């Protein structure tokens, strides 16, 4: 693979060098598409980052932030970190050509499994730690470690290879230079981020503690009903090991989590200490046996996975409705109900409704007024595609769970039970 040390962004059309294919995912200001290099036939992922067009604008990513992400990606080359291959720039976008990571998210993979021992779980956590160890050795903090950014290179092997992705928030930590920011996903951010205190590599270790807690139990240690409640739980370090979720979890695993979810950064495990922890590296046969005989609470993990995916899809529907109604108001102030997405959600499920029938009713039904179809078609297609992908994932997991309610395969309890 070509070294990622390119000197400048190429001011050429990316389409002249790559065939651009299907969309793989999208964020607030970025779209990732599969692409094929014309000269070699090799497949990559093209990340189109929308540039901010003026300092006053809030749309797009400012040039400085894009340059920082590229600078960091050019420095890294490790089996557990995504690799940068090329960079292009045009008037509206910077396009990163990245290693294609096609195995999906780690949590998607785990939700499909029938069983999982802690020994197997540590094989994944260790890979995360090794990737972070490489970054921290270079004084690079990721600052956005969460399940969605832990991907598999290929899921069709017993222990898939993990790749850390999305370095949009990553920073180089400089000695003697104070860095503060409020960013990241609330569920996974460290107390020092919430409190707007100086930040360092320690913030990543907190996030690893949260990820490990969720992986072993399905429960999220600090997640509240609102963002404010979640952040309050984080600053208070308010969590426990509920017996309902952790009855089969080893004390070694709990100790590993406890030593990561520490408010004082200087007392939190460093990456080197985490790699040496006996849950990751047992020092005797008794510790190894304890890890081998303890199991992950996959039943609850799968339930929480379905709830997480459903909430994400529902929030996407709500956002799409908000965006399209805003557009409609601008075009026709008196007609703002012409376009909307219907989820088909009902507060009561008939006794004979199967989970497959229920999921079909969730399939997004876009109902545009004919005269506005062209104006909003791109928006419709993008959100509909994203919603459908999440619903497909939910359906696959429900199938794997094989949960039956009263002889039928309804899913309300799977979504509503704790």
N, C-alpha and C positions, 0 to 999 in steps of 0.2 A: 504493500500500500504506500502511496506517495506521502512523503513527509508533509505535515500541515504547516510548515514554516513559510507561507507565502508572504511577500513583502507588502503588497497592496491589494485593495479590492479591485478585481478585474472590471474595467468599464466596458464590458462587452455583453452582448445578449446571451443569457444563460441558455436560451433555446437553440443557439448555434452549436452548443457543445453537448447538450443533454436533451433527450426526449422526456418531456414532463408527462407524468401519468396521473394515477388516481390520488385523491386526497386521503391522507392517513390520519390527520387530526388538525385541530385548530385551537388557538388561544385568543386572547383579547386583540392582539395586534400581529398575530403570526399564523400562517397556514403551512402545514407540512405536507408535501406531496412526494410520491415515489417518482424516481427519475432513473434514466439509463444513460450512461456515458456513451456517446456515439463512437468514440475512438476505440473503446475497449469492450463495450457491451456489459460492463459491470453496473450493478444496481446500487443506488444510493437514495438518501432522503434529502429533498430540497426544502429548506425552511425559509419561506418568504416572510421577512420581517418588514412591516410597514413603517417607513420613516416618518418622523414628525416633520411637517413642512415649515413650521415657524415656531419660534420660542414661545409665542402666546398660545399656541394650539395645545390641546390635551389629547389629540388623536395621534396615534403612532408612538414609536419609540425614538427618543432623542439619539442623535449620532454618537454622543459620548458613551451612552449605555451599550449601543451595538458594538462600538469599537472595543469596549471593555470585555464583552462576552467573547468576541473574536480573539482578542489578545490572550485571554485565558485558555481558550480551546487550542490555540496554536502552541501552547506550552505543554500540553498534556498528551501522553501516549502511554496508556495502561490498559490491560485486558478488561478491567471493570469500569472503564470510562469511555464514553462515546468519542469517536475520532472525527476531527474536521478534515475534509478532503480538499475543499476549494471555496472561494468566496467571490461573488459577483455583486455588482451594484448597478442599478438603473435610477431613473428619476424618482421613483416612488418606493422602491424596495431595496433592501440588502438581502441577497440570497446565499444562505450557507448550505454547502453541499456536505452532508454528514453521512457517516456510516449508517447503513440501513439496519435497524434493529427491529426484526419482524416477529419476535416471539410473544409480543404483547406484554402487559403489565404482570409483575410478579404475583400480585394479589389475585388477578384473574386466573392465573395458573393454579395457585393454591386452592382456590374455591372449587376447582374441578376435581381435586383429589379425594379419594375415599378415606384416607387416613394419613396422618403426618406425625412422626415422632419429633421430640425436641432435637434429637441428633440430626434429623434431616433439616429441621428449621434452622439450626445453627450453621449448616452448610451455606444457607442463603445469607444469613446475617453476617457470617464471616466474609463473604464476598463483598458485601456492602462496606464492611469495615476496611477491607483491603483497598477498595477504591478510594475511600475517604482518607485512609492512611497516606496514600500516594499524593492526594491533593494537599493534605495538611503538611506533609514534608516540604511542599513547595509554598507553604504559607497561603494556600488558597482555601477559602471557606465557601462552601456551596450555597448555604443560606436558604435552600428550598428543597431539602430532603423530605419526601413524602411518597406514598405508594405510587402515585401517578408518574413519578420521575425515576422509578426503579423498574427497568425493563429487562426482558429476556432476549438474548441474541437469537435463540432457537428453542422453542418449547418442546420439541419432539425428542428429547433425551431425558434420562432419569433425573439428573441434576443439571438443569439449564444454567447457562452462563449469564451472569447479571451484568447489566450496563447502567451506569448512572447517566442520566440525561438532563437537559435543560439547565444551562449555565447563565440564564438571563439575570439572576440575582447574585451570582458569584462575585467575590471580591478578593483581591490580594490584600492580606493583612500586613501592614508595614509596621516595623518596630518604632515606637515613639510617636506614631500617628494615630490619633483618636478617630474612630469611625463609629458613627451612630446612624441608625435608620429605623424606620418602622415599615416592615414589609414582610412578605411571606404569607403562608396559609395559616389562619389563626389556630387551627387545631394542632399544628405542629411547631409553632414558634416558641422560642425560649423566653423565660421571664425577662431577660435583659433587653429583648426586642420590645416587648410590651411596655416596659418601664423607660424606654428610650435611654438606655445606658450604653457605655462603650461596648462594642461588639468584637468578638474574636472567633477563633476556631471552635470554642466551647459550644457555641450555639448549635453546630451540627451534631454534637454528641447528645444534646437534649432531644433533638429530632429523632435520632436513632433509638433512644429510649422509648419514645412514643410509638414509633413504627414497630418495635419489638413487642410492646404491650398489646398492640392491636393484632399483630400476627399470631400471638399465642392464645388470644382470647376472643377476638372479634369485637371486643368492647374498646371504646376510645377513652383514655384516662381523664381527659379534661373537657371533652365536648359537652357544652350546655345547650339549652334550648335557643339561646341567642348568642350572637358573637360576643356581646358584652359579658355574658355569663361564662363563656369559654375563656375569655381573657382573664376574668377574675379568678377562675379556678387555676389558671396557669400561674398567676402571680402569687397565689396562696399555696401553690403546690398541693392542691386538694384532689387526692386520688386515693384509691385503695385497691386491694386485690380481692374483689368480691368472690366469695366461695362458689357462687353459681357459675362463674366463668373460669376460675383458677383452681378448681378442686383437684385437677390432675397435673398441675404445673409444678415443676420441681422448685425447691428452695434456691437452687443455684440460679435458675432463670429469674426468679423474683429479685434475688440479690443483684444480678446484672442490671435489671431495670432500675432498682432503687438507687444504685450508684451513678446512674445516668441522669435520673430525674431529680437532681439536686439544684437548689436555687443558687447557691454560691458557686460561681464558675470555677474558682480555684479548688473546690472540693469535688467537682464533677470529674468522672473518669476522663482521662485523655484518650486519644485514639490508640496509643501504644498500650495503655493499661487495659483498655477494652479488649484488645486482641489477646492479652495475656490472662484475662479473667477465666477462671476454671470452667465456666459454662461454655466458653468458646474453645478453650484449650485445657481439658481435664488433666489434673496432675497425678491422679491415681485411678485404679480400676473401679473403685467405688463411685467416684464422680462420673466416670464414663458410663457405668451401669445406670445410675440415676437419670442421666440424660437420655439414655436409650429407652428406658422403660416409661418415661413421662411422655404424655401425648398432648398435642395441640387440640384445643376445643374447636374442632372444625365445624361442628353443627352450628354453634353460635356464630363462628366466623362467616359461614355461608349466609346465615340470616342477615347479619349486619351488612354483608356485601350487597345483598339484594336491596336493602333499605338505602344504602349509600348511593347505589346506581339509580334507584327510583327517584330519590330526592334530587339528584343531579339532573335527570331528565325532566322532572317537573319544573325545576328552576329554569332550565333552558326554554321550556314551553312558555313560562311566564315572561321571561326576558324577550322572547320572540314576539309575543303579543304586545308587550310594551313598545318595542321598536317599531313594529308595523303600524300600530295605532298612532304613534307619533308621526310617522311618515304620512299616514292617511289624513291626519289633521292639517298637515302642511299643504297637501294637495287639494283636499276637499274638506274644509272646516266643518261642514254640515253632515259629512258622511264619514264617520270614523269607525264604523263597525263592518266595513266591507271585507276586511281580511283578518282572519284570526286562525289560530290553531286550536282544534278541539281535541282534548285528551280522551274523551269517552269515559272519564272516571265517574263511577257511581258510588254513592255512600253505602249501598247494600248490594251484595252479590246474591243472585238467585242460587238456590241450593244445588242446581245441576250444572252450574257454570264451571268449566275446567280452567286451569291456569292458562292453557293455550288459547281458549276462547277469550278469556279476560285480557290477555296480552294483545290479541288481535284488535280489541276495542281501543287499545292504547296507541295503535299505529297512527302517527300524525295525519290528520285529515285537513289539508290546506284548502281553504275555501275562498279564493280571491275573486273580487269583482273582475270580469273579463277585461275591462279597459285598463286595469292596473297590473295585469299579469306580467307584462314585459318589464315594468318599472321595478317590481319586487321579486322577480324570478330568482335572481342570484341569492338573495337573502333567504327565500323559501327553501331552495335546494340545499343550501349549506346547513341550515338548522335542522331540516327534515332528515338529512343524512346523519347528522350527529345524534339526534334523538333515536333514530332507528338502530344505530350501532349499540347504544346503551340498552335499548329494549332487547336486542338480540342477545347481549351478554346476560341480561337478567333471565331470559328464557332458558339459556344454556345451563345456568347455575340451578335454576328451579328443577330442570330435568335431572341434573346430577343429584340433587338433594333427594328426589323421589319421596317427597313428603305427601302423605295422604290425609285428608281431613274428612272423616265420616265416609270413607270409601270413595271420596272424590278428591280431585287435585286442585282445590281452591287455594288461593294464596293470601287472603287477608291476614290470617294468623302469622304467616311468615313475615309479613311486613309490620305487624302491629305488636307482636310479642316482644318482650325485652331481649 
